[in-house]
Structure formats: structure tokens, C-alpha cells
Amino acid sequence: MKKLEYWFKKNLMINIGKTAYKSDTKFLGVHITENRKWTTHIHTLRLQLSKVCYIIKSVQEFMGLGTIRSFYHSKF
């Protein structure tokens, strides 16, 4: 266990100058912020949903319901 701790400490010390601070990150598709608010995640989902709705409205007369449903589920 001591060797593992030593290895992690050494790597953290080496990479400390290269890593930039970020107040949020994306993990498993969820945007996590340092203040634990959902604002960033909701904003991102809203933009994605808006784009998908526009695409669906644009192609709904050319594609079947099953294809449109598959497209929707592939995005969400």
C-alpha cells in the first residue's frame, strides 16, 4: 500500500503544474459543478433538446415515426 501512495503522490506532484483549475466537469454525461448546482447541466440539456426538436420538425414529413423515435432516443 505504501508504494501505491508514494506513486500517486509523485504523479500528483509532477502533474500539478500542468493541470488547470476547472469549476465544473462532465462525468458520465452529468455536469458537476463545485457549488453542486444543476444550472450548467440543465443549460446543456436544453440546448441539445432544442437542436433535436428542430431537426425532428425539419424531417418529420420525410421520415417515419419509428426512425424519428430512434433518433430522439439516440440523443437522450
N, C-alpha and C positions, 0 to 999 in steps of 0.2 A: 504494500500500500504506500509506503514511503517513496518508492521510486516513481509511482504514478503521480503523487502530489508534487514531487520535485519536477517531473516532466511538464506538468501543467503550469507550474509557476514559472519555469524557464520560458515556455512558449508565450505565456501572457506578457512577460517582461520584454521579450523580443518584439512582439507584435503591438505593443502598447502605443508606439509612435505612429503606426500605420493605420490604426483604427479611428475612424471619425465618430463622434458622438451623434446619435440619432434619437429623437424623442419618440419615434414610433417605428414599428417593424411589422412585417406581414408574416404570420405563422399559420400554416395550414389554411390559408385563404382568409384568415381573420386579421384585420388590422388592430394591433395592440399598441396603445399609447401609454406614455409614462404616467399620465393622470387618470388612466383607466376609463376614459370617456369613449363613447361609441361614434362620435362625430365623424372621424376620418373614415371608419368602416361604412357608415351609412351613406356618406357622400360618395364613396367609391361605388357602392352598390346602386345608388340612384343613377349615377352616370351610366353604368353598364346596362341597367334596366331601360333607361331612356333610349340608348342605342339599339338594343334588341327590339323594343317596341316599334321604333322607326323602321327597322329592317323588316319586321313582320308585316307592318302595314303596307310597305312598299311591294312585297312579294306575295301577299295573300291571295291575289287573284290568279297567280301563276302556279302556286304550289298547293298541294293537298294539305288537309288538316293534320294528317299523321306526320308529314315532313316538317311542317311548322312546329308541331309539338316537340318533335325530336330536336329541332334547332333550339327551341326555348330551353329544353332540359339539358342540352349540352352546355348552355351558358350559365344555368342556375342550378 
